[in-house]
Amino acid sequence: MKLSSDIPVSSPFIFTDKGDGILSLRSTRESIVRLAAVVLHFHKINAGDENQPLQFAADHTMAPELIAACWRVGVPFRVAPAHDAVQTGSESIKAFQPVDYQWQEAIQLYLKDIGAAFNHDSLPSSIPDQKVFSYIFTSGSTGAPKLVGLKRAQMLEAARNAAVNARPANDESWLLCLPLNHIGGASVVLRSWIYGNSVVDGRNSTTEMLCAQLKSNESLTFASVVPTQLIRIMEAGGDHAVHASFKIMLLGGGPSADSLVTEARSKNIPLVKSYGMTETCAQIAAVPASEVKDYPASSSGRIFPNHRIAVRDTSGKEVATGEAGLIWLKGPQVITEYLHRSNPESAFDTEGWFCTGDYGRVDSDGWIYIEMRRSDLIVSGGENINPQEIESFIRKAFPAVTDVAVLGLPDKIWGQKMVAWVAAAPADSLKPDDILSRLKKSLPAFKVPKEIRMVSKLPRNSMGKLLRDKLDGIGNP
């Protein structure tokens, strides 16, 4: 997919949400191209390897512009989480050494070397589709985070498929309110660059600010949200949370209650549920826009064209239509390997299928139903949380702990709320508030459990395996 030839280089690209429905123009397509020249020059001098990624922080004001600029010149990027650096396995950290983008140094390079001499012809006219555009660390249900190298061909295919449902016109905007270190947030920027529309940057906006935009900004016609954000928008927005010309509210980020779809319909929000992950370059299935008013509320949509989905049992045998099992995917949006891992990956079979680790089913009409995301993985407020990381921290921080388990329970606001069950000896040596206080000082907010439940012991079988389905019935809620 190529940029439309009729997009003026002076057309707006990023707007900043200033509050009270007011927008401020921050960058145009021309300024992105000029930034791309700086990025390319900086990268050539500092990286030494065209495949070495450029790194910048997710919470930097200009992070969306840098994502688009890197894409324009084929410089791979890595967006560092705002809260902290991603913890990575030793194999990955040795092989993956991104170059931090230094703003002042880059500006000096621009002024000294390419400022006056800049012209569009100095930038690459084409970039190989198989070139990696972004490196992202992603956590599975167990073990160290895995490194994914997403290729331009995957992003272009994802943009083509998403365009069937959601392609804004050149004079329309897409609301950005997702973290840019996740593929969902980066995709809003990249799809908008590819399509030719602009972006309203609402990453730092309050719910009230977002509602003001959704109600009054008629050029804002698309938004991507996670369940937590949708709930808050519906609570604050009243009966008319979006203006009459609003087209698509794309919902991703993990489990969501059927009641969200019902409530969104009652408020005339055109809600499109989707299913995807980093390994599939964001959504690989979504509800068709033509069926937004009457699709099954529990469904995450249908698989995109040119892609295949299979549901298998634990032995790898495909189950009957409508039966639940492990979801496997194959297609041009799906990765074929994780990077910098010495051991063979069980996530891929010999025919190129990828096992998501998610459990679900597909009915006879092709509707996909996700029943459990990645086994024990907790998805809360759109953030992926490995419970083993939290369990390990609690064990190390409190010597009195004899056993601990962390689980995500269904929650209307968060999708899943994280709860920790803790056993200690002596039993009265630890209090929930003591544990929470320590966790809040040491971990990002999204990794702090919503509840601590003290128990005498955890339910385990004769082999010592934790019986997670028994946890919710014990401890003080």
C-alpha positions as CSV (number, residue, x, y, z in Angstrom):
1,M,0.0,0.0,0.0
2,K,1.3,3.4,-0.9
3,L,0.5,6.9,0.2
4,S,-2.1,8.6,-1.9
5,S,-0.5,11.0,-4.4
6,D,-3.0,13.7,-3.6
7,I,-2.0,14.2,0.0
8,P,-0.5,17.7,0.3
9,V,2.9,17.7,2.1
10,S,1.6,20.7,4.1
11,S,-1.4,18.7,5.4
12,P,-1.6,18.3,9.2
13,F,-0.5,15.1,10.8
14,I,-0.4,15.4,14.6
15,F,-2.7,17.5,16.7
16,T,-2.4,18.0,20.4
17,D,-5.5,17.8,22.6
18,K,-5.3,21.0,24.6
19,G,-8.6,20.5,26.5
20,D,-12.1,21.8,26.2
21,G,-12.3,20.4,22.7
22,I,-9.5,22.7,21.5
23,L,-6.7,21.3,19.3
24,S,-3.2,22.6,18.5
25,L,-1.5,21.6,15.3
26,R,1.9,20.1,16.2
27,S,3.3,18.7,13.0
28,T,2.5,18.4,9.3
29,R,3.6,15.8,6.8
30,E,6.3,18.1,5.6
31,S,7.7,18.5,9.1
32,I,7.7,14.7,9.5
33,V,9.7,14.3,6.3
34,R,12.2,16.8,7.5
35,L,12.4,15.0,10.8
36,A,12.9,11.8,8.9
37,A,16.0,13.4,7.3
38,V,17.4,14.1,10.7
39,V,16.6,10.6,11.9
40,L,18.3,9.0,8.9
41,H,21.4,11.2,9.3
42,F,21.6,10.6,13.1
43,H,21.2,6.9,12.6
44,K,23.9,6.6,10.0
45,I,26.4,8.3,12.2
46,N,25.5,6.6,15.5
47,A,24.3,3.1,14.7
48,G,26.9,1.7,12.4
49,D,24.4,-0.9,11.3
50,E,21.2,-0.1,9.4
51,N,19.4,-2.9,11.3
52,Q,20.2,-1.4,14.7
53,P,17.1,0.2,16.1
54,L,16.7,3.8,17.2
55,Q,15.2,4.0,20.7
56,F,13.1,6.7,22.3
57,A,10.7,6.9,25.2
58,A,6.9,6.3,24.8
59,D,6.0,9.3,26.9
60,H,8.1,11.8,24.9
61,T,5.9,14.4,23.2
62,M,7.4,13.8,19.8
63,A,7.3,10.0,20.0
64,P,4.5,9.8,17.4
65,E,6.4,12.0,15.0
66,L,9.5,9.8,15.4
67,I,7.6,6.6,14.7
68,A,6.3,8.1,11.4
69,A,9.8,9.5,10.6
70,C,11.5,6.2,11.2
71,W,9.0,4.5,9.0
72,R,9.5,7.0,6.2
73,V,13.2,6.4,5.9
74,G,13.3,2.7,6.9
75,V,15.1,3.2,10.2
76,P,14.0,0.4,12.7
77,F,12.8,1.8,16.0
78,R,12.1,0.6,19.6
79,V,9.8,2.6,21.8
80,A,10.9,2.2,25.5
81,P,8.0,2.0,28.0
82,A,7.4,5.2,29.9
83,H,7.4,3.5,33.3
84,D,10.7,1.6,33.0
85,A,12.9,-0.3,30.7
86,V,11.6,-3.7,29.7
87,Q,13.2,-6.6,31.6
88,T,14.7,-8.9,29.1
89,G,16.4,-12.3,29.0
90,S,20.2,-12.4,28.9
91,E,20.3,-13.7,25.4
92,S,18.2,-10.8,24.1
93,I,19.9,-8.1,26.0
94,K,23.3,-9.1,24.5
95,A,22.0,-9.1,21.0
96,F,19.7,-6.1,21.2
97,Q,21.5,-2.8,21.7
98,P,19.3,0.1,20.5
99,V,20.8,3.5,20.0
100,D,19.1,6.1,22.2
101,Y,17.9,9.1,20.2
102,Q,19.6,12.3,21.6
103,W,17.5,15.3,20.7
104,Q,20.1,18.0,21.1
105,E,22.7,16.0,19.2
106,A,20.3,15.4,16.4
107,I,19.3,19.0,16.1
108,Q,23.0,20.0,15.9
109,L,23.5,17.5,13.1
110,Y,20.5,18.9,11.3
111,L,21.7,22.5,11.6
112,K,25.3,21.6,10.7
113,D,25.0,19.0,8.0
114,I,21.6,18.8,6.3
115,G,19.6,21.8,7.2
116,A,20.1,24.1,4.2
117,A,20.9,21.2,1.8
118,F,17.8,19.2,2.6
119,N,15.6,18.0,-0.3
120,H,13.1,15.2,-0.7
121,D,15.3,13.4,-3.3
122,S,17.9,12.7,-0.6
123,L,15.5,10.3,1.2
124,P,14.9,6.7,0.0
125,S,12.2,6.3,-2.5
126,S,11.5,2.6,-1.6
127,I,12.3,0.3,1.3
128,P,12.3,-3.5,1.2
129,D,9.1,-5.0,2.6
130,Q,11.0,-7.6,4.5
131,K,12.9,-5.0,6.5
132,V,12.2,-4.8,10.2
133,F,10.4,-1.6,11.1
134,S,10.1,-2.1,14.9
135,Y,11.5,-4.3,17.7
136,I,9.1,-5.0,20.5
137,F,9.6,-7.1,23.6
138,T,6.4,-9.1,24.5
139,S,5.7,-11.3,27.5
140,G,4.0,-14.7,27.2
141,S,2.4,-16.4,30.0
142,T,5.7,-17.7,31.4
143,G,9.4,-17.1,31.1
144,A,11.4,-14.1,29.9
145,P,9.9,-11.5,27.5
146,K,10.4,-12.5,23.8
147,L,11.8,-10.2,21.2
148,V,9.7,-9.6,18.1
149,G,11.0,-8.0,14.9
150,L,7.9,-6.8,13.0
151,K,8.5,-6.3,9.3
152,R,7.1,-3.7,7.0
153,A,5.2,-6.3,5.0
154,Q,3.3,-7.2,8.1
155,M,2.4,-3.6,8.8
156,L,1.3,-2.9,5.2
157,E,-0.9,-6.1,5.2
158,A,-2.4,-5.0,8.6
159,A,-3.1,-1.6,7.2
160,R,-4.8,-3.1,4.1
161,N,-7.0,-5.4,6.2
162,A,-7.8,-2.7,8.8
163,A,-8.8,-0.3,5.9
164,V,-11.8,-2.5,5.1
165,N,-13.3,-1.5,8.4
166,A,-11.6,1.7,9.3
167,R,-9.9,4.0,6.7
168,P,-10.3,7.6,7.6
169,A,-10.5,10.2,4.8
170,N,-7.6,12.6,4.4
171,D,-9.5,15.3,6.3
172,E,-10.4,13.0,9.2
173,S,-8.5,12.1,12.4
174,W,-7.8,9.1,14.5
175,L,-7.7,9.4,18.3
176,L,-4.4,8.2,19.9
177,C,-4.8,7.3,23.6
178,L,-2.9,4.0,23.7
179,P,0.8,3.6,24.9
180,L,3.2,3.8,22.0
181,N,5.4,1.0,23.2
182,H,2.5,-1.4,22.4
183,I,1.8,-2.3,18.8
184,G,-1.8,-1.0,19.2
185,G,-0.6,2.6,19.8
186,A,2.1,2.5,17.2
187,S,-0.4,1.1,14.7
188,V,-2.6,4.2,15.1
189,V,0.3,6.4,14.0
190,L,1.6,4.2,11.2
191,R,-1.8,3.4,9.7
192,S,-2.6,7.1,9.8
193,W,0.6,7.9,8.0
194,I,-0.1,5.2,5.4
195,Y,-3.7,6.3,4.9
196,G,-3.1,10.0,4.8
197,N,-5.3,11.1,7.7
198,S,-4.1,12.9,10.8
199,V,-3.8,11.9,14.5
200,V,-5.2,13.6,17.6
201,D,-2.7,12.9,20.4
202,G,-4.7,12.3,23.5
203,R,-2.1,10.3,25.4
204,N,-2.0,12.9,28.2
205,S,-5.7,13.7,28.0
206,T,-8.1,13.2,30.9
207,T,-11.3,11.3,30.3
208,E,-13.2,14.6,30.2
209,M,-10.8,15.9,27.5
210,L,-11.3,12.8,25.4
211,C,-15.0,13.1,25.7
212,A,-14.9,16.7,24.6
213,Q,-13.1,15.7,21.4
214,L,-15.4,12.7,20.8
215,K,-18.5,14.8,21.2
216,S,-17.5,18.0,19.4
217,N,-14.7,17.4,16.9
218,E,-16.5,16.2,13.8
219,S,-13.2,15.6,12.0
220,L,-12.3,13.0,14.7
221,T,-14.0,9.9,13.3
222,F,-12.0,6.9,14.6
223,A,-10.5,5.9,18.0
224,S,-8.7,2.8,19.4
225,V,-9.3,2.0,23.1
226,V,-9.0,-0.7,25.7
227,P,-12.0,-1.8,27.9
228,T,-10.9,0.5,30.8
229,Q,-10.9,3.6,28.6
230,L,-14.2,2.7,27.0
231,I,-15.9,2.3,30.4
232,R,-14.7,5.7,31.5
233,I,-15.7,7.3,28.3
234,M,-19.2,5.9,28.5
235,E,-19.5,6.9,32.2
236,A,-18.4,10.5,31.6
237,G,-20.0,10.9,28.2
238,G,-23.6,10.3,29.1
239,D,-26.1,9.2,26.5
240,H,-24.3,10.8,23.7
241,A,-20.6,9.9,24.1
242,V,-19.7,10.5,20.5
243,H,-20.8,13.0,17.8
244,A,-23.3,11.9,15.1
245,S,-20.6,11.5,12.4
246,F,-18.3,9.3,14.5
247,K,-17.5,6.1,12.6
248,I,-15.6,3.4,14.5
249,M,-14.5,2.9,18.1
250,L,-12.0,0.0,17.9
251,L,-11.9,-2.1,21.0
252,G,-8.9,-4.3,21.8
253,G,-6.6,-4.9,24.7
254,G,-7.9,-8.3,26.1
255,P,-11.1,-9.6,27.6
256,S,-14.2,-7.5,27.7
257,A,-17.6,-8.1,29.2
258,D,-20.6,-8.6,26.9
259,S,-22.2,-5.8,28.8
260,L,-19.8,-3.3,27.3
261,V,-21.1,-4.0,23.8
262,T,-24.7,-3.8,25.0
263,E,-24.0,-0.4,26.7
264,A,-22.1,1.0,23.8
265,R,-25.0,0.1,21.5
266,S,-27.4,1.9,23.8
267,K,-25.3,5.0,23.6
268,N,-25.0,4.8,19.8
269,I,-21.2,4.1,19.9
270,P,-20.2,2.1,16.8
271,L,-18.1,-0.4,18.7
272,V,-15.9,-2.8,16.8
273,K,-14.3,-5.6,18.8
274,S,-11.0,-7.0,17.6
275,Y,-8.4,-9.7,18.4
276,G,-4.7,-9.5,17.9
277,M,-1.3,-9.2,19.6
278,T,2.3,-8.1,18.9
279,E,3.0,-11.3,17.0
280,T,0.2,-10.5,14.5
281,C,1.1,-6.8,14.2
282,A,-2.0,-5.7,16.1
283,Q,-5.5,-6.9,15.1
284,I,-5.8,-9.9,12.9
285,A,-9.5,-10.3,13.4
286,A,-12.3,-7.8,13.9
287,V,-16.0,-7.4,13.7
288,P,-17.0,-6.2,10.1
289,A,-18.2,-2.6,10.3
290,S,-21.3,-3.7,8.3
291,E,-22.4,-5.9,11.3
292,V,-21.5,-3.5,14.1
293,K,-25.1,-3.2,15.3
294,D,-25.9,-6.9,15.6
295,Y,-22.8,-9.0,16.0
296,P,-22.6,-11.6,18.9
297,A,-21.5,-9.5,21.9
298,S,-19.0,-12.2,23.0
299,S,-17.2,-12.4,19.7
300,S,-14.0,-10.7,18.8
301,G,-14.8,-10.7,15.1
302,R,-13.8,-12.8,12.1
303,I,-10.3,-13.6,10.8
304,F,-8.9,-11.2,8.1
305,P,-8.7,-12.2,4.5
306,N,-5.5,-14.1,3.5
307,H,-5.2,-15.5,7.0
308,R,-6.2,-18.8,8.5
309,I,-7.2,-19.8,12.0
310,A,-7.3,-23.3,13.5
311,V,-8.4,-24.5,16.9
312,R,-6.5,-27.5,18.2
313,D,-6.3,-29.6,21.3
314,T,-3.1,-29.9,23.4
315,S,-1.8,-32.7,21.2
316,G,-2.0,-30.5,18.1
317,K,-5.1,-32.1,16.6
318,E,-7.8,-29.8,15.2
319,V,-11.1,-29.9,17.1
320,A,-14.6,-29.8,15.7
321,T,-16.2,-26.5,14.7
322,G,-17.5,-24.8,17.8
323,E,-15.3,-26.7,20.2
324,A,-12.8,-24.8,22.4
325,G,-9.0,-25.3,22.2
326,L,-5.8,-23.6,21.5
327,I,-5.9,-20.9,18.8
328,W,-3.3,-21.2,16.0
329,L,-2.8,-18.6,13.3
330,K,-1.1,-18.4,9.9
331,G,-0.8,-15.6,7.4
332,P,1.1,-12.6,6.2
333,Q,0.6,-10.6,9.4
334,V,1.9,-13.4,11.6
335,I,5.6,-13.7,12.7
336,T,7.4,-16.9,11.9
337,E,10.0,-16.7,14.7
338,Y,11.1,-14.9,17.9
339,L,14.5,-13.3,17.7
340,H,17.7,-14.1,19.5
341,R,16.5,-17.4,21.1
342,S,18.8,-20.4,21.1
343,N,16.1,-23.0,21.8
344,P,13.5,-24.1,19.2
345,E,10.2,-22.3,19.7
346,S,7.2,-24.6,20.4
347,A,5.0,-21.7,19.4
348,F,5.6,-22.6,15.7
349,D,5.0,-25.8,13.9
350,T,6.7,-27.2,10.8
351,E,4.1,-25.7,8.5
352,G,4.5,-22.2,9.8
353,W,1.5,-22.0,12.1
354,F,1.8,-19.9,15.2
355,C,0.3,-21.0,18.5
356,T,-1.1,-18.0,20.3
357,G,-1.4,-19.7,23.7
358,D,-5.0,-18.3,23.8
359,Y,-8.0,-20.5,24.3
360,G,-11.2,-20.0,22.3
361,R,-13.5,-21.3,19.6
362,V,-14.8,-20.5,16.1
363,D,-18.4,-21.1,15.2
364,S,-19.8,-22.2,11.9
365,D,-20.3,-18.6,10.8
366,G,-16.6,-17.8,11.4
367,W,-17.1,-15.8,14.6
368,I,-14.1,-16.0,16.9
369,Y,-14.7,-16.3,20.7
370,I,-11.7,-15.8,23.0
371,E,-12.3,-17.7,26.3
372,M,-8.9,-17.2,28.0
373,R,-6.0,-15.1,27.0
374,R,-2.7,-16.8,27.1
375,S,-3.4,-19.2,29.9
376,D,-2.2,-17.4,33.1
377,L,-1.4,-14.1,31.5
378,I,-3.3,-11.2,33.1
379,V,-4.5,-8.4,30.8
380,S,-5.6,-5.5,33.0
381,G,-6.4,-2.1,31.5
382,G,-4.8,-3.1,28.2
383,E,-1.5,-4.0,29.9
384,N,0.0,-7.5,29.8
385,I,1.1,-8.7,33.2
386,N,3.1,-11.9,33.9
387,P,1.9,-13.1,37.3
388,Q,5.1,-15.0,37.9
389,E,7.0,-11.7,38.0
390,I,4.7,-10.3,40.7
391,E,4.8,-13.6,42.7
392,S,8.6,-13.7,42.5
393,F,8.8,-10.1,43.8
394,I,6.6,-10.8,46.7
395,R,8.6,-13.8,47.7
396,K,11.8,-12.0,47.6
397,A,10.5,-8.8,49.4
398,F,8.9,-10.7,52.3
399,P,10.8,-13.6,53.8
400,A,7.8,-14.5,55.9
401,V,5.9,-15.5,52.7
402,T,5.5,-19.3,52.4
403,D,3.4,-19.3,49.3
404,V,1.9,-16.8,46.8
405,A,-0.3,-16.9,43.7
406,V,-1.4,-14.0,41.5
407,L,-4.4,-14.3,39.3
408,G,-6.6,-12.1,37.1
409,L,-10.3,-12.1,38.0
410,P,-13.0,-10.8,35.6
411,D,-13.6,-7.1,36.2
412,K,-16.0,-4.7,34.4
413,I,-13.6,-1.7,34.5
414,W,-10.2,-3.3,34.1
415,G,-11.1,-6.4,32.0
416,Q,-9.2,-8.4,34.6
417,K,-8.2,-7.2,38.1
418,M,-5.0,-8.6,39.6
419,V,-5.4,-10.3,42.9
420,A,-2.6,-11.8,45.0
421,W,-3.2,-14.7,47.5
422,V,-0.4,-14.8,50.1
423,A,0.3,-17.3,52.9
424,A,2.8,-16.4,55.6
425,A,4.4,-17.8,58.7
426,P,3.6,-16.8,61.3
427,A,0.1,-16.1,59.9
428,D,-0.2,-12.7,61.4
429,S,3.3,-11.5,60.5
430,L,2.1,-9.7,57.3
431,K,-0.8,-7.4,56.6
432,P,-2.3,-6.7,53.1
433,D,-1.5,-2.9,53.5
434,D,2.2,-3.7,54.3
435,I,2.5,-5.7,51.1
436,L,0.6,-3.1,48.9
437,S,2.7,-0.3,50.3
438,R,6.0,-2.0,49.4
439,L,4.7,-3.0,45.9
440,K,3.6,0.6,45.2
441,K,7.0,1.9,45.9
442,S,8.8,-0.7,43.8
443,L,6.6,-1.5,40.8
444,P,4.8,0.4,38.1
445,A,1.2,1.1,39.0
446,F,-0.3,-1.4,36.6
447,K,1.7,-4.2,38.2
448,V,0.4,-3.6,41.7
449,P,-2.5,-6.0,42.6
450,K,-5.9,-4.5,43.3
451,E,-6.3,-6.8,46.2
452,I,-4.2,-8.8,48.6
453,R,-5.9,-11.8,50.2
454,M,-4.2,-13.5,53.1
455,V,-4.7,-17.3,53.4
456,S,-3.3,-20.1,55.5
457,K,-2.3,-22.1,52.5
458,L,-2.9,-22.3,48.7
459,P,-4.9,-25.0,47.0
460,R,-2.5,-27.5,45.3
461,N,-2.8,-31.0,44.0
462,S,-0.7,-34.0,44.9
463,M,2.0,-33.0,42.4
464,G,2.2,-29.5,44.0
465,K,0.5,-27.8,41.0
466,L,-1.5,-24.7,41.9
467,L,-5.3,-25.2,41.4
468,R,-6.0,-21.7,40.1
469,D,-9.7,-22.3,39.6
470,K,-10.0,-22.8,43.4
471,L,-8.4,-19.5,44.4
472,D,-11.4,-17.2,44.1
473,G,-13.2,-19.1,46.7
474,I,-10.7,-18.5,49.5
475,G,-9.3,-15.5,51.4
476,N,-11.0,-12.3,52.3
477,P,-12.3,-10.5,49.2
